[in-house]
Amino acid sequence: MTAADLYNIYKEHPLISTDTRKIIPGSLFFALKGDKFDANTFAEQAIAAGAAYAIIDNPQYQKGDQYVLVDDVLSALQDLARYHRRQLTIPVIGLTGTNGKTTTKELINAVLSQHFNTYATQGNLNNHIGVPLTILSINASHEAAVIEMGANHQKEIELLCTISQPSHGLITNVGKAHLEGFGGVEGVKKGKGELYDYLKASGGITFVNSDSADLMAMQHARSLKNVTFYGSIDLDNLVSGQLIENSPYLTLQWTNNATGESYEVKSQLTGAYNLDNILAAICIGAYFKLSTDEINAGISEYQPNNNRSQIARTATNTLICDYYNANPSSMAVAIENLGKIEAKHKVLVLGDMFEMGQESAAEHAAIIKKAMETPVDERIFIGAEFAAQKPEVGSRKPAAIFYTTAEEAIAGLKANPIRNATVLIKGSRGMALERLVELF
């Protein structure tokens, strides 16, 4: 069956299901394979639950006209998304980067939604399955789309670009993440730079942070055309901006250099590192000719709820919840930010960083050193990688506490509770540091 044939079915049933536990009546069920399951075996169950058709790639499970046999279900899903994308004439903004992807995506969506009916990546659907599902969720009512693309190895962004076919795009930054898969920081630059390669080849519009030496070098090396800049002070930027408050929420002043007019906006985000993410959203709003009021409303009304730069106040503490993920780059700027925040008692709670490969020991040691040098009152490290790099402290009162597991940390925090403090909780998703929140 060709993508065009499958598209004719999709037009009649434009809802996609991939989980028999969440079947949408009248949807197309794609029987994707996982590491530990083959969803072909659930095709009959999907039909029984109300799916209009089941897309399968094993003829053994074809039991009637509602079973559509293809060579490979994943490829069929991706090809269907490509076909659907080619029917769309709206702006599609694709973004990737080491840090800040999801926050930037949410900010861009918040701004553009003030003027357009916008569809944006839901949750973490930013991979080879999530991106096609996102594209296939865009319908005729939508006027713009924001597509987040994640990667942990070379050629992944290239693949996702062939599916999402962005007309506009940006890389938030490049840094130390997924070093094992990318093969080091230069590998990260090459992998993320696949978005720039696509935009150059397709004649798309690229938004570039002029404050980033890496991004400026990457766009210059490709001789990118159709570039719109944003950043702190450069007058070549469409939008420039600076922080004027970080206590702990960010307030910034920004200037539309096309008009020379400046404005102030207060956000509900913490972390000085989020200035770049906010400016990216403002720049894109200005590029698409949104009014100042629309842009500022998008920024000020956005409230994070995804454990990224999220403030939570308990009866006794102020928490900076940033434990959705972590890598050396994001960890370093989060530590720096806590050091700069005005607070009477500041505490770092840091969990292991995953996917560091051969660099793991050195990177965890570097983060410990960074934390020790930052002006905070208490430092708590959790995980085997951090514990393995525990420095010698001699007979002095320890400057930090190390727990090998989260369970040990929970017991320790119950025995020695932290009160009246501003606490940063950050670690890789696999550490599940959300388990600690109720202890504060």
Stockholm file with secondary structure:
# STOCKHOLM 1.0

chainA/1-440         MTAADLYNIYKEHPLISTDTRKIIPGSLFFALKGDKFDANTFAEQAIAAGAAYAIIDNPQYQKGDQYVLVDDVLSALQDLARYHRRQLTIPVIGLTGTNGKTTTKELINAVLSQHFNTYATQGNLNNHIGVPLTILSINASHEAAVIEMGANHQKEIELLCTISQPSHGLITNVGKAHLEGFGGVEGVKKGKGELYDYLKASGGITFVNSDSADLMAMQHARSLKNVTFYGSIDLDNLVSGQLIENSPYLTLQWTNNATGESYEVKSQLTGAYNLDNILAAICIGAYFKLSTDEINAGISEYQPNNNRSQIARTATNTLICDYYNANPSSMAVAIENLGKIEAKHKVLVLGDMFEMGQESAAEHAAIIKKAMETPVDERIFIGAEFAAQKPEVGSRKPAAIFYTTAEEAIAGLKANPIRNATVLIKGSRGMALERLVELF
#=GR chainA/1-440 SS CCHHHHHHHHHHSCCEECCGGGCCTTCEEECCBCSSCBGGGGHHHHHHTTCSEEEESCGGGCCSTTEEECSCHHHHHHHHHHHHHHHCCSCEEEEECSSCHHHHHHHHHHHHTTTSCEEECCTTCCSTTHHHHHHTTCCTTCSEEEEECCCSSTTHHHHHHHHHCCSEEEECCCCSSSHHHHTSHHHHHHHHTHHHHHHHHHTCEEEEETTCHHHHHHHHHTTCCSEEEEESSCTTSSEEEEEEEESSEEEEEEEETTTTEEEEEEEEEECTTHHHHHHHHHHHHHHTTCCHHHHHHHHHHCCCCSSSSEEEECSSCEEEEECSCCCHHHHHHHHHHHHHSCCSSEEEEEECCCSCGGGHHHHHHHHHHHHHHSCCSEEEEESHHHHHTCCCCTTSCCSCEEESSHHHHHHHHHHSCCCSCEEEEECCGGGCGGGGGGGC
#=GC SS_cons         CCHHHHHHHHHHSCCEECCGGGCCTTCEEECCBCSSCBGGGGHHHHHHTTCSEEEESCGGGCCSTTEEECSCHHHHHHHHHHHHHHHCCSCEEEEECSSCHHHHHHHHHHHHTTTSCEEECCTTCCSTTHHHHHHTTCCTTCSEEEEECCCSSTTHHHHHHHHHCCSEEEECCCCSSSHHHHTSHHHHHHHHTHHHHHHHHHTCEEEEETTCHHHHHHHHHTTCCSEEEEESSCTTSSEEEEEEEESSEEEEEEEETTTTEEEEEEEEEECTTHHHHHHHHHHHHHHTTCCHHHHHHHHHHCCCCSSSSEEEECSSCEEEEECSCCCHHHHHHHHHHHHHSCCSSEEEEEECCCSCGGGHHHHHHHHHHHHHHSCCSEEEEESHHHHHTCCCCTTSCCSCEEESSHHHHHHHHHHSCCCSCEEEEECCGGGCGGGGGGGC
//
